[in-house]
Amino acid sequence: MSTRLREKEEKIIQILEELAEESAKGKPIIVEGKKDAATLRSLGLTGAIVTVKTGGKSFVDVVSEIEALNAPEVILFLDFDRRGREATNIFKQSLEHTGIKANLGFWRRLSALVGKEIQCVESLTAYLTTLHVRVASQEQV
């Protein structure tokens, strides 16, 4: 069991490191709220992060804000719950309609690993901490 948990932890960390690399290269990351953005910052992401549910922005405002970044590709990284999945699909279609590629790869990979255990991006830090403690305690046994 500890091997499986350790592998899961390593995969999550790898995904987040790759996400940080893409962010540093200039690909904007789209998240739901301020806490999601703060979580990604705490995990080392330094590039542009656009929040979709802050400041009373409408859907059209958010798409316009993303277009104004002049990025040919953005990374959608919304929550893993039903609403997050629905919003991800809507944003993907809308962005691609404007000619912006919506990258869902990171979201899909992470969702496959943690989607049943956590529902939102802001829970990632706590989840990783708990997972690390579980791995460490099982390796001591």
N, C-alpha and C positions, 0 to 999 in steps of 0.2 A: 504493500500500500504506500509506503513512504517513497518508493521509487516513482510511482505514478503521480503522487503529489508534487515531488521535486520536479518531474518533467513538466507538469502543468505550470508550476511557478516559473520555470525557465522559459517556457513558450510565451507566457504572458509578458515577462520581462523583455524577451526578444521582440515581440510585437510593439511594445511601447518604445523600445530603443529605435526600431525602424521608423515608427511614427515621428519620433523626435528628429531623426535624420531628415525625413521628408519636410517636416516643419522648418527646419533650419535652412533647407534648400529653397524655401519661399512658397511652399504650398500651404495655402490657408486651411485651417481646420475649422469646421462648422460644428458647434455644440449647442445644447439647448439653453443653458443658463450660466450665470456668473460662477456658481459653485463648480460646475463642470470645467469651466475655463481655469479656475483656481487650482483644481485638481491636476489638470494637465500641466500647468505651470510648475506645480510642486513635483511633478514627475520628470521635469527637465525640458519641457517644450518651450522653445524661445520664439517661434515664428508667430505669424498673425493667427489669432483665434477670433472667430465671429460667433457671437451668441444670438440665438434666434428668439429667445423669450425674455428679452430685457428691454426696459425703457418704453414699453408699449408699442414696439415696432410691429407693423403689419407684415404679413407674408411678402407682399410686394416690396416693402421697404427693405426687408432682409435680402431678397433676390437682387435688388438694386445695389445694396451695399456690397454684395459679393461681386457683382458685375464691375463695380467701381474699382475693385482691386486689380483688375486687368490680368487675372491669373487664368491660364488656359485650363487649369485643373484645380479642384478643391477636394479636400478629404471630408466626407460626411462622417461624423462621429457622435451621433445622437444616442439617446438612451436605448436600452435593450428591451424595454417593455413594449406593450402593444402600441401605445401612442408614439413611442420613439420609432418603431418599425414603420408605422403609417407615415409619420413626418419624413422619415428617410426616403421612402418611395416617392412622396410628393415633391420633395426638394430635388431628388435625382431627376425626375421628369422635367421639372421646371428649369433647372440649370442646364440640362442637356438641350432643351428647347432654345435656350439663349446661346448655345454653342460652347458651354463650359462643361468639361468632363467632370463627372461626379465619381470620385473614387470611393468605393464601398469595401474594398479589400480588408482594411484594418478593422473596420466595424464588424464585418462578417466573421473574420478569424477570432476576434476577441469575444464576440457574442457566442460563438460555438463553444468556447472554453468556459465562459462564466455566465452566460445568459440565463441559466436556471438558478443561479445562486445570487446574482445581484441584478438589479433592474436599471441602475443609473450610473453614469460615468463618475459622478461625484463619490461613489462608494468604492472606487478602484483602490485608493490608497489604503483604506481600512481593510479591504479584502486581501490585498497583497500582504499586509502586516500579519493578519490572521493566518493566512496560508503559510507564510514563512515560519511562524511560531509552530504551527502544526507539523511542518516538515522537520524542523529542528527537534521537536519533542519526540517524534517517531524515530528519528535517527539515533537518539540517545538510548532508546530501548534496546 
